[in-house]
Amino acid sequence: MITWTDNSDDETGFYLQRKVGDQGNFGIIAQLDKNITKFVDDSVISGKTYSYRVFSTRDGESSDSYTEVSITIANTGREDTYAKAYQLADDQKLSIYRVIPLDAGDAIVVGNANEVDTFVSRIDVNGVPKWTRYIESEDSGEGYFTAWLQSSDALYIIGQIRPNPETSVPANLGAGRLILDPETGEILEGSYLKLADIQLFDLRPADENNDGVYDSLLLVTRNFADADYFVVKTDLDLNVQWSKEITKLDALGGKITAAPDGSVFFAAQIREPDYQGDRYLYLAKFDVAGNLVFQRNLTFGADVPEISLYSMNILLTGDAADSYRLILSGIAAFDPSADFPANSDTWFLALNGSGDAAWKKRITTTDLFLNTAYQGSDQSILLRGSADTSAYYGSINVKGDLGPAYSVDNDIEIDLDSEAGLAGGSKLFELETNRFDPHYVGIIAKVDADNNIPRLANGLVAEPMAIDTLDFLANYQAESFSVVDWSVGSPIAVQKRNHAVQLVITDLVGK
């Protein structure tokens, strides 16, 4: 809105002129009646600078005096963007840890409630919840990893849970699968697979028939007492198809994914950095029946003592079942004198089905700390990061080419957390700012396909940026950890206590 002071008492109207940028020419955009002192210019474009001049008129003749003002327009909250803060009623703690896109622009939001329980909400294209369910947990170790629409009447969520309260003990942490009604969020069915005293590190659905419908689950667990890892494949009802134990693999975390030919890849970062003088990654490949194809260790050379693995995904290179790349990413201390992980570089390593490198990328932009978001095997991997009062986002494709990248400089310390790509190129970000307590408030912002962002602060715009990359050394050697069959029991039905709950929404976009 442009406002001015009416200093004349005999005008018959006003002319309002505008020019765009420094090189533009002024032109009349409005002829206004007398005594008018404000005007809303709703034709501006985010990120552009406009200059305005107001002249009083008397019988068609304009005055010679005027005041000129220039304004840079922040994002005005277009209909295809939004930023909303979500809170649970009664001052309960809330944190969002996953935003999962669905068809038609909807999304599933999964988060933590009161540091123990779980909430699941389905939001529409404008960020308005269709429903929200509060799922009571039997222990704080419970949590849900991902969700997807299996059919029009079945929303699946999977994670690690304990069974019913009357039978739960600390050693009963295992894999869980719930089926929810997509229209109401009510739990229709639940299954639980006991995995002894073991934590789940990764649990993913797999499309074994390559028909666009998930038909199996892959999971990685670990027995802390014996430092053994377990790779398990089940159907969607958690009936075990095969399971393997990798003995004495003293590692951290664990990632799992499936290729179009049915192969299963498992990777973890080795705990101790004394293997040949540097830290290394462990990689194993299993065929569709669970037979071990190979084991390898990956190192980045003796001058890189610290490596962390953050993600592992499959991207397609063609239509054939064996046309794919296995994309691993994480951070590493390529400069041993730098603080780890604060001053580390982000790395990407693409392998073919035989485990050989196709390409490598080391992102060296100063203070740029990147995480990834998987959109599907036929799409680029999304990137996001934060440093001080700047946030960044971009993408990397199956060939290792970086897509357009953008930086958002601001004064509200935006941290981009979970990220999801929507149909048409829009993106959803779960973010934190220093204006809200992240223990009680979750924020989701939608950026449109043209990178218009919601106005969380004046002057908040996405600017193109360059990301620098380097090659790096990667060594591969055969490994020989013992891999044996592992016996797993049958799943049981569970009923999780849950009820509908209301999310309190605050629109953060100034209209």
Disulfide bonds with the S-S distance in Angstrom:
none
